[in-house]
């Protein structure tokens, strides 16, 4: 893990119904790994008004139903060094918190290894 601080994750979704189940699964995976993780889910238009400087996140995950937003969100937060990634549709549909937690960990490790503040994946 990059460092022992709390990792803050924003999950942008369509309505938040299935996201609550996914968040619980991601949190369980983080707990098993001994990682302090905070995950919040917000509906799709959060990117238009959220103040990412005042309330930053380490990683923003985009749900499959709103993946069209990935580029616009990434453009807004790139100067802040926030990682933006799309969630694998199969992992999302299967509520595979372990796989998505690993995606978060891998993205943070890659950013720390390369020093790149901009990490966007489809």
C-alpha positions as CSV (number, residue, x, y, z in Angstrom):
1,X,0.0,0.0,0.0
2,X,1.3,3.5,-0.8
3,X,1.0,4.7,2.8
4,X,-1.1,4.1,6.0
5,X,-3.5,7.0,5.5
6,X,-7.2,6.6,4.8
7,X,-7.7,6.0,1.1
8,X,-10.7,8.1,-0.1
9,X,-12.7,6.8,-3.0
10,X,-15.7,8.3,-4.8
11,X,-17.9,6.0,-6.8
12,X,-20.0,7.8,-9.4
13,X,-23.1,5.8,-10.4
14,X,-26.5,6.3,-12.0
15,X,-28.8,6.1,-9.0
16,X,-26.9,4.5,-6.0
17,X,-29.1,1.5,-5.5
18,X,-26.7,-1.3,-6.4
19,X,-23.7,0.9,-5.4
20,X,-24.5,0.5,-1.7
21,X,-24.1,-3.3,-2.0
22,X,-20.9,-2.8,-3.9
23,X,-19.5,-0.4,-1.4
24,X,-20.1,-2.9,1.4
25,X,-18.3,-5.5,-0.5
26,X,-15.3,-3.2,-1.3
27,X,-15.2,-2.2,2.4
28,X,-15.1,-5.9,3.5
29,X,-12.2,-6.5,1.1
30,X,-10.3,-3.5,2.5
31,X,-10.9,-4.6,6.0
32,X,-9.6,-8.1,5.3
33,X,-6.5,-6.5,3.8
34,X,-6.1,-4.2,6.8
35,X,-6.5,-1.1,4.7
36,X,-8.3,2.0,6.0
37,X,-10.7,2.9,3.1
38,X,-13.5,5.4,2.9
39,X,-15.9,5.0,-0.1
40,X,-18.7,7.3,-1.0
41,X,-21.2,6.9,-3.8
42,X,-22.8,9.8,-5.6
43,X,-25.1,10.1,-8.6
44,X,-23.8,11.0,-12.0
45,X,-24.0,14.8,-12.0
46,X,-21.7,15.1,-8.9
47,X,-18.8,15.9,-11.3
48,X,-20.5,19.1,-12.4
49,X,-20.7,20.7,-8.9
50,X,-18.4,18.9,-6.4
51,X,-15.5,20.9,-5.1
52,X,-12.7,18.3,-5.5
53,X,-10.1,20.7,-4.1
54,X,-12.0,21.3,-0.9
55,X,-13.1,17.6,-0.6
56,X,-10.5,15.6,-2.4
57,X,-10.5,11.9,-3.2
58,X,-7.6,9.6,-4.0
59,X,-9.5,7.6,-6.6
60,X,-12.7,8.2,-8.5
61,X,-14.4,5.1,-9.9
62,X,-17.0,5.4,-12.6
63,X,-19.8,2.8,-12.8
64,X,-20.5,1.1,-16.1
65,X,-23.8,2.8,-16.6
66,X,-22.2,6.3,-16.6
67,X,-18.8,5.5,-18.2
68,X,-19.5,8.2,-20.7
69,X,-18.5,10.7,-17.9
70,X,-15.0,9.3,-17.4
71,X,-13.2,11.8,-19.7
72,X,-15.0,14.9,-18.5
73,X,-14.4,13.9,-14.8
74,X,-10.8,13.1,-15.5
75,X,-10.2,16.4,-17.2
76,X,-11.7,18.3,-14.2
77,X,-9.6,16.4,-11.5
78,X,-6.3,15.8,-13.4
79,X,-4.6,18.9,-12.0
80,X,-5.4,17.5,-8.5
81,X,-3.7,14.2,-9.0
82,X,-6.9,12.2,-8.6
83,X,-7.0,8.8,-10.3
84,X,-10.1,8.2,-12.5
85,X,-11.0,4.7,-13.6
86,X,-14.0,2.9,-15.0
87,X,-15.2,-0.1,-13.1
88,X,-15.2,-3.4,-15.0
89,X,-18.8,-4.1,-15.9
90,X,-18.6,-7.8,-14.8
91,X,-17.0,-6.9,-11.4
92,X,-19.8,-4.3,-10.9
93,X,-22.6,-6.6,-11.9
94,X,-21.2,-9.5,-9.8
95,X,-20.7,-7.1,-6.8
96,X,-17.1,-8.2,-6.8
97,X,-15.7,-5.9,-4.1
98,X,-12.4,-7.9,-3.9
99,X,-11.7,-7.3,-7.6
100,X,-12.6,-3.6,-7.4
101,X,-10.6,-3.1,-4.2
102,X,-7.6,-4.7,-6.0
103,X,-8.2,-2.2,-8.8
104,X,-7.9,0.7,-6.3
105,X,-4.7,-0.7,-4.8
106,X,-3.1,-1.4,-8.2
107,X,-4.0,2.1,-9.4
108,X,-2.4,3.7,-6.4
109,X,0.7,1.6,-6.6
110,X,1.1,2.4,-10.3
111,X,0.7,6.1,-9.6
112,X,3.2,6.0,-6.8
113,X,5.7,4.0,-8.9
114,X,5.5,6.3,-11.9
115,X,4.9,9.6,-10.1
116,X,2.1,10.3,-12.6
117,X,-0.8,12.2,-11.2
118,X,-3.0,11.3,-14.1
119,X,-4.2,7.7,-14.3
120,X,-7.3,7.2,-16.4
121,X,-8.5,3.9,-17.6
122,X,-11.6,2.9,-19.6
